[in-house]
């Protein structure tokens, strides 16, 4: 049986092209048929990659390998949405919360993939519907991280009514409202003061942005609830809806956005069995010991560095460095 891998990356970045060459080499060596999503990128490989220029369906791929940061992974999610094909992210960015492997572990990741040594994790996504004044049917979208209603005019606030399960909860002026999944709780919602939710928490997070209201705290809403954000008819600013920071819909005054959990999850290939706690510590460089232990560790490291420098200069540790002028 032919095993196929589709690769998605950012062809305009030199480091991504280098990683792509390595990934293609390792995958073909392991017996995979490789397809590139970007035809122009395939042409950079010349005759060696001629067979990748004809795009094959995502559904025929065992895995979509993504070389890049979280933004590239979110772009690749648009390809796999609704297909059931898992994404395998190899981080070339800075944080890379959605990535499963780092750049230096690319060869090992291909080996694990070839040996079927991976699991598939399902992540909740949200369905989004935007009802615009005068339009008979809503515009429909989805998001893996978050759907955000923001003000369209920077110098003005957007005035909204936030509702849950068909009932109004609070109205306020603000910069916007983020509705995030557990996966997206470490993205825009986190920077706005929202809590971190473990990926297996089946809930939707609501975080107002710079709201002028006494009751404007982040909310964690149940999986069967529907969140609504209404742009008031007399709002000082119209709105903009973005899904994962990519897909944009303009919201004139009087628009309504509905967000609910989707019944169709997005699938991610997992190589690590480490708990989410370890990923948080690693990605955010969180301290896990007291400040005294950290200070002792820094002092020990400084001492070791001084000893190595002295040994390199042919001196005993602590012996002064005598220059030619002093002699």
C-alpha positions, 0 to 999 in steps of 0.5 A, a space after each residue: 500500500 502506498 503511504 502518502 504525506 502532504 507537506 505544507 510550509 512557508 516557501 518564502 523563508 530560506 530555513 523552511 526550504 532547507 527543512 523541506 529538502 531534508 523532510 522530502 529526502 527522509 520521507 522518500 528514503 522511508 518509502 513515502 510518496 511525497 506531495 507538496 501543496 505549493 506547486 511553485 515550491 515543488 518547482 524549486 526541486 527541479 526534476 527530482 520533485 517533478 512528480 509532486 507538481 500534480 496536486 493530490 487530494 488531501 484525503 489520500 494522505 496519511 498525514 499532512 506534515 507542516 514545517 513552520 510555526 503555529 500560523 503555518 499549522 493554522 493554514 494547513 488546518 484549512 486543508 484538513 478540515 473535514 477530511 479526518 487527516 491528521 496534522 503533524 507539525 514540525 516547529 520552525 517558529 518561536 513558540 510552536 504550541 501546536 507543533 509536535 516536533 522541533 526542527 532538530 528532531 525532524 529525522 526522528 519524527 519521520 522515523 516514528 511516522 514510518 514505524 506507525 509510532 504515533 497517536 492521533 489526538 482530536 481537538 475541539 473546533 468551533 462553528 461560527 455563523 455571522 448574521 448580517 443585516 439584510 442578508 437572508 442566510 448567515 455566513 458560516 465559518 470555523 476556528 481551531 484557536 479562536 473566533 474574534 469580534 473586534 472593532 473596525 475603527 481603531 479610535 473607537 470602541 465597539 458596543 456589543 451584547 454578549 449572550 449565552 444560550 439565547 439569553 443576554 448576559 451583559 452589554 459593554 463597550 470594548 475592543 472586541 470579544 474572543 471566543 476560544 477553544 481549549 487549544 486556542 486558550 494559549 493564543 489570543 485569549 491568553 494574551 488578553 488575560 484568559 486562563 489556560 485550558 488543558 486540550 481535553 477540556 470540552 468547553 469554550 472560553 469567552 474573553 472580552 478585550 479591554 471592556 468598559 464594564 464591571 462584569 467583563 471577566 473571562 467565562 468558561 462555557 459548557 460544550 453544548 452552549 451557544 455564545 452570541 455577540 451582537 454589534 449594537 445598531 448604534 455602536 460607535 464602531 462597526 465590527 470585524 470577525 476573524 477566525 484563527 486570525 485569517 478568515 475575515 468577515 466585515 460586521 456592520 452595525 446590527 450584525 450577530 455572531 454565533 459560536 458553538 462547539 463543532 461536532 467535527 474535531 480537527 486531528 493532530 498526530 502526536 509523537 510524545 506521551 508527555 503531559 500538557 504540563 510539560 509542554 506549558 513549562 517548555 514553551 513558556 520557559 516556566 521556572 519549576 524550582 524556587 528562586 534560591 535553587 535557581 540562584 544556586 544553579 546560576 552560580 554553579 554554571 558561572 563557576 563552571 564557565 570560569 573554570 573552563 575559561 581558566 583551563 583554556 588560558 592555561 591558568 589555575 581557577 582563581 589565578 589572575 590573568 596577567 597581561 603583557 603590559 603588567 609583566 
